[in-house]
Amino acid sequence: MVIIFNFFIVFNLYFLFIWYNTFDKILLWDYPRIFWRYYMKKTWLVLLLAMLMTLTACGGNKKEATADADGNVIEDLKIQFVPSREPDEIVTKTEPLKEVLKAKLAEKGYDVKNIDISVGTNYESTGEALSAGSVDIGFIPGGTYTIYDDGAEVLLTATRKGLTIESDDPKEWNDNKPTERADEQVDFYRSLIIAGPSAKGQELAAKVNNGEKLTWEDLASAKWSVMGSSSSAGYIYPYLWLQKNYDKGLTDLPSVVQADSYPSSVARLASGQVDIMVGFSDVRMDNADKWQNEFGKTKSIWDETNVLAVTDRIYNDTISVSKNSEIMTDDFKKALQESFIEIGESEEGKEIIAIYSHEGYKAADDKNYDGEREAQNLLRELKN
């Protein structure tokens, strides 16, 4: 391209030379010789220099474009959090993440110039931003991820301390009380269907502890306390468990009340107002002191409650990336995955991610969120 351009310059100089000397007595075949002698000898060095400068400039541009094409230089990396807490608090607490993440990515060969951290106006807006590619990384719950997984890819699942009991057999939970926290980090939790100290609650617990399977009539004869219909542990997953085992749901039970909080639900269980409550797997740990100090019970919560059923795993929050982000190559996704895992292992990193109650991260598996997909389908059905 450069050679053609410079040939074009020479051709035009020659044409002007001929036009200027048209009225002189110069033979046509003498034009090339005279043009070279009087004009080109004076200008060939200038033209050669111009050609070299053009080639040098083009070569420099080509090198710069290659570096960008390799993806090792990231001008802007956009991260967005869902507003699970006050947006200003999230932005302030996660500010150190910018430099920490830059440093981790630099170790893996990526030069990130700028990291922008923002908070979505709601959970849906962050999911939509990921799908559109207007943000590159989103800290979103599993439910939000499954709604927007056409445009988002789950990269990591948050971890937290597990429990000393991990089983889908309710009898194991009852035989190994009390439940305590374990040192092992896990990426999920479960919902438990718990019987209280009422006569009906104790009757159902005795059946489970004797290895008997509860019938639908058994469950329908009890009074239940649940949370709002958008609560994974307090409504959705217990509903799915009933559907899977009895082809019925919470809405088919004759006596169900909705609590405004887990402590309220535990208080109803303690007083005998309800026979069964549903909640996350460590709900009794969180309310063990209140059981005796506030709810007036003489025996411990472990002595007076039993697990009737255990739901499927509920997977923790995700770090997801946009499928429509131009910078999100496979190599860069791997670098991000490794960087966030390392951040979660450091003391400085743990302080940053504590804003979301995250204790670390592990590589995610999309199949783990199939339960959330079922849950979202259930929510749509309940709304219709």
C-alpha positions as CSV (number, residue, x, y, z in Angstrom):
1,M,0.0,0.0,0.0
2,V,2.9,2.4,0.9
3,I,4.7,1.6,-2.4
4,I,1.6,2.3,-4.5
5,F,1.0,5.6,-2.6
6,N,4.6,6.8,-3.3
7,F,4.4,5.7,-7.0
8,F,1.3,7.8,-7.2
9,I,3.3,10.8,-6.0
10,V,6.1,10.3,-8.6
11,F,3.6,9.8,-11.4
12,N,1.9,13.1,-10.5
13,L,5.2,15.0,-10.4
14,Y,6.0,13.6,-13.9
15,F,2.6,14.6,-15.2
16,L,3.0,18.2,-13.9
17,F,6.5,18.4,-15.4
18,I,5.2,17.5,-18.9
19,W,2.3,20.0,-18.6
20,Y,4.6,22.8,-17.4
21,N,7.0,22.2,-20.4
22,T,4.3,21.7,-23.0
23,F,5.2,24.9,-24.8
24,D,9.0,24.4,-24.8
25,K,10.7,22.8,-27.7
26,I,11.4,19.4,-26.1
27,L,11.0,16.2,-27.9
28,L,8.5,13.8,-26.4
29,W,11.1,11.0,-25.8
30,D,13.4,13.5,-24.0
31,Y,10.9,14.1,-21.2
32,P,11.9,11.1,-19.1
33,R,15.6,11.8,-19.3
34,I,15.2,15.5,-18.5
35,F,12.7,14.7,-15.7
36,W,15.1,12.4,-14.0
37,R,18.1,14.7,-14.3
38,Y,16.6,17.9,-13.1
39,Y,13.8,16.8,-10.8
40,M,14.0,13.3,-9.5
41,K,17.7,13.5,-8.4
42,K,16.7,16.4,-6.2
43,T,13.7,14.7,-4.7
44,W,14.4,11.0,-4.5
45,L,16.0,11.3,-1.1
46,V,13.0,13.1,0.2
47,L,10.6,10.5,-1.2
48,L,12.8,7.7,0.2
49,L,12.7,9.3,3.6
50,A,8.9,9.7,3.4
51,M,8.6,6.1,2.4
52,L,10.7,4.9,5.4
53,M,8.8,7.1,7.8
54,T,5.5,5.7,6.5
55,L,6.7,2.1,6.8
56,T,8.0,2.8,10.4
57,A,4.7,4.3,11.4
58,C,2.7,1.4,10.0
59,G,5.0,-1.1,11.6
60,G,4.5,0.6,15.0
61,N,0.7,0.6,14.6
62,K,0.8,-3.1,13.6
63,K,2.7,-4.0,16.8
64,E,0.3,-2.1,19.0
65,A,-2.7,-3.7,17.4
66,T,-1.2,-7.2,17.9
67,A,-0.7,-6.5,21.6
68,D,-4.4,-5.5,21.9
69,A,-5.5,-8.5,19.9
70,D,-3.6,-10.8,22.3
71,G,-5.8,-9.4,25.0
72,N,-3.0,-8.8,27.4
73,V,-3.9,-5.1,27.7
74,I,-7.3,-4.4,29.2
75,E,-8.3,-0.8,29.1
76,D,-11.5,-1.0,31.1
77,L,-12.8,-3.8,33.3
78,K,-16.4,-3.2,34.5
79,I,-17.6,-5.0,37.7
80,Q,-21.1,-4.7,39.1
81,F,-22.6,-5.9,42.4
82,V,-26.3,-6.5,43.1
83,P,-27.7,-4.2,45.8
84,S,-28.0,-6.7,48.6
85,R,-26.8,-4.0,51.0
86,E,-26.6,-0.2,50.8
87,P,-25.0,0.7,47.4
88,D,-22.6,3.3,49.0
89,E,-21.5,0.8,51.5
90,I,-20.8,-1.8,48.8
91,V,-18.8,0.7,46.7
92,T,-16.7,1.8,49.7
93,K,-16.0,-1.7,51.0
94,T,-15.0,-3.0,47.6
95,E,-12.8,-0.1,46.6
96,P,-9.6,-2.0,47.6
97,L,-10.6,-4.8,45.2
98,K,-9.5,-2.6,42.2
99,E,-5.8,-2.7,43.1
100,V,-5.8,-6.2,44.5
101,L,-7.4,-7.6,41.3
102,K,-5.1,-5.6,39.1
103,A,-2.1,-7.0,40.9
104,K,-3.4,-10.6,40.7
105,L,-4.1,-10.3,36.9
106,A,-0.7,-8.7,36.3
107,E,0.9,-11.8,37.8
108,K,-1.0,-13.7,35.1
109,G,0.2,-11.5,32.3
110,Y,-2.7,-9.0,32.0
111,D,-2.3,-5.3,32.2
112,V,-5.6,-3.9,33.4
113,K,-5.6,-0.1,33.2
114,N,-8.8,0.7,34.9
115,I,-11.4,-1.1,37.0
116,D,-14.9,0.4,37.4
117,I,-17.1,-0.9,40.3
118,S,-20.8,-0.1,40.4
119,V,-23.9,-1.3,42.0
120,G,-27.1,-2.2,40.1
121,T,-30.4,-0.5,40.8
122,N,-31.8,-3.9,41.4
123,Y,-30.9,-7.6,40.8
124,E,-32.5,-7.6,37.4
125,S,-30.6,-4.5,36.2
126,T,-27.2,-6.3,36.9
127,G,-28.4,-9.4,35.1
128,E,-29.5,-7.3,32.1
129,A,-26.2,-5.4,32.1
130,L,-24.3,-8.8,31.9
131,S,-26.5,-10.0,29.1
132,A,-26.0,-6.8,27.1
133,G,-22.2,-6.8,27.7
134,S,-22.3,-3.3,29.3
135,V,-20.6,-4.8,32.4
136,D,-18.0,-7.6,32.2
137,I,-18.3,-9.2,35.7
138,G,-21.3,-9.5,38.0
139,F,-21.6,-10.6,41.6
140,I,-25.1,-12.1,41.5
141,P,-27.2,-14.8,43.3
142,G,-27.8,-18.2,41.7
143,G,-31.4,-17.3,40.9
144,T,-30.4,-14.1,39.0
145,Y,-27.8,-16.1,37.1
146,T,-30.3,-18.7,35.9
147,I,-32.7,-16.0,34.6
148,Y,-30.0,-14.3,32.6
149,D,-27.8,-17.3,31.6
150,D,-28.4,-16.7,27.9
151,G,-26.0,-13.8,28.2
152,A,-24.1,-14.7,31.3
153,E,-21.7,-17.5,32.2
154,V,-21.1,-18.6,35.8
155,L,-17.4,-18.5,36.7
156,L,-17.2,-19.0,40.4
157,T,-19.4,-20.0,43.3
158,A,-18.9,-18.3,46.7
159,T,-18.0,-20.6,49.6
160,R,-18.7,-20.4,53.4
161,K,-18.0,-22.7,56.3
162,G,-19.9,-26.0,56.1
163,L,-21.7,-27.9,58.9
164,T,-20.7,-31.0,60.8
165,I,-23.6,-32.8,59.2
166,E,-24.0,-33.0,55.4
167,S,-26.7,-35.6,54.4
168,D,-30.1,-35.7,52.7
169,D,-31.2,-38.2,55.4
170,P,-33.1,-36.4,58.2
171,K,-32.4,-39.2,60.7
172,E,-28.6,-38.5,60.4
173,W,-29.3,-34.9,61.4
174,N,-31.3,-36.1,64.4
175,D,-28.8,-38.8,65.5
176,N,-25.9,-36.3,65.4
177,K,-27.3,-33.3,67.2
178,P,-26.2,-30.5,67.8
179,T,-25.2,-29.2,64.4
180,E,-22.0,-27.2,64.4
181,R,-19.9,-25.3,61.9
182,A,-17.0,-27.1,60.3
183,D,-13.7,-25.7,59.0
184,E,-14.4,-27.0,55.5
185,Q,-15.5,-24.5,52.9
186,V,-18.6,-25.4,50.9
187,D,-20.4,-23.8,48.0
188,F,-24.0,-24.7,49.0
189,Y,-26.4,-25.0,51.9
190,R,-29.7,-26.8,52.4
191,S,-33.2,-26.1,53.6
192,L,-34.6,-28.2,56.5
193,I,-38.2,-29.1,57.3
194,I,-38.2,-29.1,61.1
195,A,-40.7,-30.5,63.6
196,G,-41.2,-28.6,66.9
197,P,-42.1,-29.6,70.5
198,S,-45.9,-29.8,69.9
199,A,-47.6,-33.2,70.1
200,K,-48.0,-33.3,66.4
201,G,-44.4,-32.3,65.8
202,Q,-43.2,-35.0,68.2
203,E,-45.4,-37.6,66.5
204,L,-44.0,-36.9,63.1
205,A,-40.4,-36.8,64.4
206,A,-40.9,-40.2,66.0
207,K,-41.9,-41.7,62.7
208,V,-38.8,-40.3,60.9
209,N,-36.5,-41.5,63.7
210,N,-38.0,-45.0,63.5
211,G,-37.1,-45.1,59.8
212,E,-40.7,-44.6,58.6
213,K,-41.6,-42.6,55.5
214,L,-44.0,-39.8,56.2
215,T,-47.2,-39.8,54.1
216,W,-48.9,-36.8,52.6
217,E,-51.7,-37.2,55.2
218,D,-49.1,-36.9,58.0
219,L,-47.7,-33.7,56.6
220,A,-51.1,-32.2,55.8
221,S,-52.3,-32.8,59.4
222,A,-49.7,-30.4,60.8
223,K,-49.6,-26.6,61.0
224,W,-46.7,-25.1,59.0
225,S,-44.8,-21.8,59.1
226,V,-43.0,-20.7,56.0
227,M,-41.3,-17.6,54.7
228,G,-42.2,-15.4,51.6
229,S,-42.6,-17.1,48.3
230,S,-39.3,-15.7,47.0
231,S,-37.2,-17.2,49.8
232,S,-35.1,-20.2,48.6
233,A,-34.7,-21.9,51.9
234,G,-38.0,-20.7,53.5
235,Y,-40.3,-21.5,50.6
236,I,-39.1,-22.5,47.2
237,Y,-36.9,-25.5,48.0
238,P,-39.3,-27.0,50.5
239,Y,-42.0,-26.6,47.8
240,L,-39.8,-28.4,45.3
241,W,-39.2,-31.2,47.9
242,L,-43.0,-31.7,48.3
243,Q,-43.5,-31.7,44.6
244,K,-40.7,-34.3,44.1
245,N,-41.9,-36.6,46.8
246,Y,-45.7,-36.2,46.8
247,D,-46.5,-34.3,43.6
248,K,-48.0,-31.5,45.7
249,G,-46.8,-28.2,47.1
250,L,-47.0,-25.9,50.1
251,T,-50.2,-24.3,48.6
252,D,-51.9,-27.7,48.9
253,L,-51.4,-27.8,52.7
254,P,-54.5,-26.8,54.6
255,S,-52.7,-24.9,57.4
256,V,-49.8,-22.6,56.4
257,V,-48.8,-19.3,57.9
258,Q,-46.2,-16.9,56.6
259,A,-43.6,-15.5,59.0
260,D,-41.9,-12.1,58.5
261,S,-38.5,-13.4,59.7
262,Y,-36.8,-16.7,60.8
263,P,-36.8,-15.7,64.5
264,S,-40.6,-15.2,64.3
265,S,-41.0,-18.6,62.7
266,V,-38.8,-20.2,65.4
267,A,-40.8,-18.4,68.1
268,R,-44.0,-19.9,66.7
269,L,-42.5,-23.4,66.7
270,A,-41.3,-23.0,70.3
271,S,-44.8,-21.8,71.5
272,G,-46.6,-24.7,69.7
273,Q,-48.6,-22.3,67.4
274,V,-47.1,-24.4,64.5
275,D,-45.9,-27.9,64.3
276,I,-43.5,-27.5,61.4
277,M,-41.2,-24.8,60.2
278,V,-38.9,-24.6,57.2
279,G,-35.5,-22.8,57.1
280,F,-31.9,-22.8,56.1
281,S,-29.8,-25.6,57.6
282,D,-28.2,-23.6,60.4
283,V,-31.3,-21.7,61.4
284,R,-31.4,-23.6,64.8
285,M,-27.8,-22.6,65.4
286,D,-28.6,-19.0,64.9
287,N,-31.6,-19.1,67.3
288,A,-30.3,-21.6,70.0
289,D,-29.9,-18.8,72.6
290,K,-33.2,-17.2,71.8
291,W,-35.0,-20.6,72.2
292,Q,-34.4,-20.5,75.9
293,N,-33.6,-16.8,76.7
294,E,-36.4,-15.2,74.7
295,F,-38.9,-17.9,73.8
296,G,-39.1,-19.2,77.4
297,K,-38.1,-22.8,76.8
298,T,-36.4,-24.8,79.5
299,K,-34.9,-27.5,77.2
300,S,-32.5,-26.6,74.4
301,I,-33.6,-26.2,70.8
302,W,-31.7,-29.4,70.0
303,D,-33.7,-31.4,72.5
304,E,-37.1,-30.2,71.3
305,T,-36.7,-30.1,67.6
306,N,-36.1,-32.8,64.9
307,V,-35.5,-32.7,61.1
308,L,-38.3,-34.3,59.1
309,A,-36.8,-33.7,55.6
310,V,-33.8,-32.3,53.9
311,T,-34.0,-30.5,50.5
312,D,-31.6,-30.5,47.6
313,R,-28.5,-28.3,47.8
314,I,-29.0,-24.6,47.3
315,Y,-25.9,-23.2,45.7
316,N,-24.3,-20.0,46.9
317,D,-23.9,-16.6,45.1
318,T,-21.9,-16.5,41.9
319,I,-19.3,-14.4,40.1
320,S,-20.6,-14.5,36.6
321,V,-19.1,-13.0,33.4
322,S,-20.8,-11.6,30.3
323,K,-20.9,-13.7,27.2
324,N,-21.1,-10.5,25.2
325,S,-18.1,-8.8,26.6
326,E,-15.4,-8.2,24.0
327,I,-12.6,-8.8,26.5
328,M,-13.9,-12.0,27.9
329,T,-11.7,-14.6,26.2
330,D,-11.2,-18.1,27.5
331,D,-7.7,-17.3,28.8
332,F,-8.9,-14.1,30.5
333,K,-11.7,-16.0,32.2
334,K,-9.2,-18.5,33.5
335,A,-7.0,-15.7,34.8
336,L,-10.1,-14.1,36.5
337,Q,-11.1,-17.4,38.0
338,E,-7.6,-18.0,39.5
339,S,-7.3,-14.4,40.7
340,F,-10.6,-14.4,42.6
341,I,-9.8,-17.7,44.2
342,E,-6.4,-16.3,45.4
343,I,-8.1,-13.2,46.6
344,G,-10.5,-15.2,48.7
345,E,-7.6,-17.1,50.3
346,S,-5.8,-13.9,51.5
347,E,-6.7,-11.9,54.6
348,E,-7.0,-8.7,52.7
349,G,-9.3,-10.4,50.2
350,K,-11.5,-11.9,52.9
351,E,-12.1,-8.4,54.4
352,I,-13.2,-7.2,51.0
353,I,-15.6,-10.0,50.1
354,A,-17.0,-10.1,53.7
355,I,-19.4,-7.4,52.5
356,Y,-21.3,-10.2,50.8
357,S,-20.7,-12.8,53.5
358,H,-18.4,-14.6,51.1
359,E,-15.5,-16.5,52.7
360,G,-13.9,-17.7,49.4
361,Y,-14.5,-18.9,45.9
362,K,-14.3,-22.1,43.9
363,A,-14.8,-22.9,40.2
364,A,-18.5,-23.1,39.4
365,D,-20.4,-25.8,37.5
366,D,-23.4,-24.6,35.6
367,K,-25.3,-27.9,36.3
368,N,-25.3,-27.0,40.0
369,Y,-27.8,-24.3,39.3
370,D,-30.4,-26.6,37.7
371,G,-32.2,-26.5,41.1
372,E,-32.4,-22.7,40.8
373,R,-33.8,-23.1,37.3
374,E,-36.6,-25.3,38.7
375,A,-37.1,-22.8,41.4
376,Q,-37.5,-19.9,38.9
377,N,-40.0,-22.0,36.9
378,L,-41.9,-22.6,40.1
379,L,-42.0,-18.9,40.9
380,R,-43.3,-18.1,37.4
381,E,-46.1,-20.7,37.9
382,L,-47.0,-19.3,41.3
383,K,-47.3,-15.8,39.8
384,N,-49.6,-17.0,37.0
